[in-house]
Amino acid sequence: MLSFKRLYGLLCMLFCGACILNDDDHFLIGIFPDIPENLVEFNSSFDDYNSTAPTLGDTFPLCFTTNRNSGGANYNVIYKLLSIEFSKRDGTLRLFNNTHGHLDVVEDYKNIHSGLRNINTMYNELGPNLIPIGEVESIENNNLRSSYKGHVLLYSSDMNGSQDIMFTHNLSSEYYSSPQNVSFLNSDHDDAYATFDAEKSKLYFTSNRNGVFNIYENTVDTTKDILRTLSDTDSSTTINATLSSKGDDKCPFILGSMLVFASNREGGFGGYDLYYSTYENGNWSSPVNFGGDINTEFDEFRPIIRKQDDFSNDLMIFSSNRPEGLGGFDLYYVGIDKL
């Protein structure tokens, strides 16, 4: 049993700790806004959309498509470091461009630049999807030299006429590989926005091979690693009837048991709206519109979602050409219910 003196000291420590917590940290958990806010430091007067980011962390690389570097002509993928800062003292929230600040994180992701240099061309690169694989050991002359963060970067390019799904990676070397075609997903039409499900057992993407854009799914062999899967030639691609409509259904993105996408189907608020579906009992649920707080009469496009620790809700980043932006499509962020 605790002595009276030790018990008294423990109670004092707990009481004082609670006082300090109440005095300094009035907001113990963050919250993202219910109404979308512009990621001003990432946007330009040109089109900025089609973003991707790793799924965890308070500072992370945000890769996105823009035509700013070509003065509005072709689209390339660029990279900036996004930081999320929430003050437990006064409840203020900042999402800002920290590309030249967080040196340790900049070092972690600096090799992404080599991947973007490899994929960007005079044509259009769209819909990047940066998939984190984990730490990769870099070995030179049979001696362990260092480790770095490994990624596979999926995207699409129209260098062959229509959009084709491509990939590059840094799993064999710290510098990204030459781009490869994901041939078993592609057709003579536009194919883009490839995303894996949580189990890496299916690949989802969008294609207009049947006249309108539908969301397709392709079952993959889970005994193969991701590079063998993407280099494969086998295909069992079918339209996912639950997710598809008579309109254009685009930009699927999956995190855990949630799939988000853009669609101009009937019943929306105008243009493209954002929808979500959840994976339940082996099937995707009927898509649900995110509602009028997020969607507008203009186009909402390419949503991605992220789990965020120490927040009461999760983060969704998307693009929209609503008129209050900086010009063209801008990137926005908003809070959604916890995944």
N, C-alpha and C positions, 0 to 999 in steps of 0.2 A: 504494500500500500504506500501511497505518496505521503510524505510527512507534511504537516501543516505548512511549514515554511516553503517547501517546494511547490505545494499546491497553490499557496498564496502568490508565489512568484510567477507560476504559470498563468494564473488568472489575470495578473497584472499585465503580462506580456500580451495575452489575447485581447484584453480590453484596450491597451494602448495601440495594438496593431489595428483594431477595428476603428479606433478614433482617427488614426492616420489615414486609413483607407477611406473613411467617410469624409475627412477633411480635404484630401487631395484628389481622390479618384471618385468623382460623382457619377461617372458613366462607366460601368464595368464591362459593357458589351456594346459593340458598334452596330450601326444600322445603315444600310444603303438606302437612298431615297426611293420613294414609291413612284415618283415622277422622273422620267429620264432627264439626265443632265449631260451637257455637251462636254466631251473630252477636249477642251479648247486647245491645250498645248500640243495635241497630236494632229489637229486638223489644219486644213489649208483652204484656199479659195477653189481648189480643184476637188475631184472625187477622192474621198478617203473611206475605204470600206473593206469588207472581207477580212476581218482580223482573226488572229489565232494567238494563243498563249498557253504556257504550261498551266496545270490545274491547281497548283498550290503556291503559297508564298506571298509575302507582302510587297516584294519587289521582283518583277519578272519581265521577260522580254515580250513585248507586244509587236508581233509582225502583222502587217496589213498591206493591202493593195492600194496603190495610188497612181494617178497620172500626173502628179505635180512635177516630177522630174523631166517629163516630156512636154510640159506646157499644155497638157490636156490631150495629148495624142494617145500613145500606148500606155498600158498599165504594167507596173512592176511591183514587186514586194519589197518593202523597206522594214526597218527594225528600230524601235525605240524602247527604252526601259521605263516601265510604268511602276510607280510606287504608290502604295495605299498607306496613308497615315491617319490614324484615328486617335484623338486626344481623350483619354479617360478623365482628364481634368475638366474640360469645358465642352466635350462632345462634338468638336469640330472634325470634319472629314475632308481629306484632300486626296485626290487622284491626280498625279502630276508626272511630267516627263523628267525622269531622273537619269537620263542617259549619260550625263557627264558628272554624276555625283557618287553613286554607290559603287566605289571602286572594286570591292570584293565581288559583288554580283556582276559588274561589268566584266570582270575577269572570268567568271563562271560561264558567261554566254558570249564571249568575244568571237568564238569560232562560228557563230551563226552568220556573221558577215561573209565568211567564205562560202557558206551554203547559198546565200542570196546572190553573191557574185556569179555562182555557177548557174543559177536558174534564170536570172533576168536576161531578157533578149530585147530585140526591137519589136517583138510581138507582144501579146497580152498574157501575163501570168496572173491567175485569179485563184481565189479560194484556198489560201494556205491553211494547212492543219499541222501544227507542230506537236509531235507525239513524243513525250519524254520516255526514255528507255531505262535510265538509271546511270550509275557511275560506270565508266569504261576505263579499264587500265591501259595506259600507254606504255608499251615496252620497246626498248631500243637496245640492241646488242645483248638480248636475253636478260637485261637488267630492268627491274621495275623503275620507271622514270617518274611517272605521275599518273593521276587519274583526272578525268574530265566528264562533263555531263553529256550523255549520248542522246541523240534525237533522230527521229525520222521525220522528214518534212514532206508531206503530201501537198500537191497543188495541181493546177491545170494550166495548159498552154495551148494557144492556137497556131503555133508555128507550122503545123502541118495542114492548116486550113480551118478545121473545127477544133473545139476544145478537147484535149486529151488529158487524162489523169496521169501525172508523172510523180516521181519521188526522188529524193536524194537523202543521204544519211552520213553520219560520222561515226559509225559503229566499227569500222575497220581502221580508221585513222582519225586524228583530231580534226582534220580538214575534210570537208564534205565531198562526197563522191560525185562523179559526173551524173547528170540526171538520167533516169531510166523511165521507160514507158511501162505503165501498168496495163499490159496488153489485154488481159482477160476482162477488164472492165470497159475498154474503149470500143467505140463503133465509128461509123462514118459520120456520125452526128456529134452534137456537143455533149460531153461527159465531164462532170466536175464535182467538186465538194465531197470527196471520199472521206468517210469517217468509220472507225471500228466501233462495234458494240463493246460493252464492258468486259465480256469474256474473250474478245478477239476471235470470236467464232463466225462473225458475219461482217461484211463490209457494206455500208450503205453509201449511195451516191445519187446524183440527179442526172437525168438524160432526157433529151427531146427526140430520141430515136423513134418514138411512136407518134410524133406530130406535136405533142405538148410536153412540157417538163413534168416527169413523174419521179418519184423516189423509188429507187431499185435496191434490192438486197442481193448479196452474193454470199453463199455459204463457203467458208474456207476450212482448210484442214488444220485443226488446232495442234497437231503434232509437229507442225513446221514452225520455225521461227519467223519473225515478221519479214525479214529480207527474202527468205525463200517464198513466203506467201505472195509478196508483191511482185516477185520475179516469175511467178507461176504462169501457166498458160491455160489451166483448167478453169471452166466457168459453169456456174449454175445460177445465172442471173435471172431474177423475176421481178416484176413490179410488186411492190408492197401495196396491196389493194386497200388496206386499212388507212394508210397515210395519204393515199393519192385521191385526186378529185378531177373534175372536168377542167379545172384551171391549171395554171403552172405552179408546181410544188418544187421548191428549190432549197439549196443550202442546208441540208441536214447536218446536225452536229449532235453527238451523243456524249453524255457524261453520266456514268452510273446507270440508273434506271430511267433517265429522262432524255428524250430526243426533242430538240427544238428545230424549227425550220421556218422558211418564209413561203407565203402562198398568196396568190391573187384570186383564190376561190370565192364563190358566192358567199354572202353573209358576213363579209368583213367590213372594215371601216373605209375602204377605198385603197386602190393601188395594192401593193404587197403588204400583208400583215404578218405578224409573228405568231406562231402556234407552238404548242407543246403536246407531247404524248408521253405516257409512262408505261414502262414494261411491267406487265402484271400477268402472272400465271402463264408465262410462255408466249404472250402476245402483246403487241402495242395497243394501247387504248385509243379510242376515237380522239382525233386531235381537238384541242381546246384553244380558242383564241385568247391571247394574253389580255385582251380588253382595251377599253378606250383610254386608260391612263398611260398605256405604252404605245398603242397603235394610233395612227392618224389617217386622214384622208390622203396622205402622201404615201411614199414607199418606205417601209421598214424592211431591212434586208440583213442577211447573214448574221444570225445570233450565235454567240458562244456563251457558255455558262461555266462558272468556277465556284467550287466550294471555298468558303472563306472562314477560317477559324476566328473565334472571338467576335463574330458578328451574328446577329439574330436572324439574318437572312443571307442569301447567297447573291452573287454578282452575275449580271448578264450584260454583255457588251454587244452592241449591234450598230448598224448604220442606217441613216435615214436622210432623205433629201427634203425634209420639212424646212420651211422658209426661214426659221430663226437661226439656222446654222451659219457657218462661215462661207458656204458656197458649195454647190454640188451635193454629194453625199458627205456627211460627217459621221464620226464615231460618237456614240452615246453610251452611257452606263445607267443601270437601274437595279434596284433590289428585287429579287423574286423569293418566293417561299423556299425554305430550306429543302434541299434535295433529299 
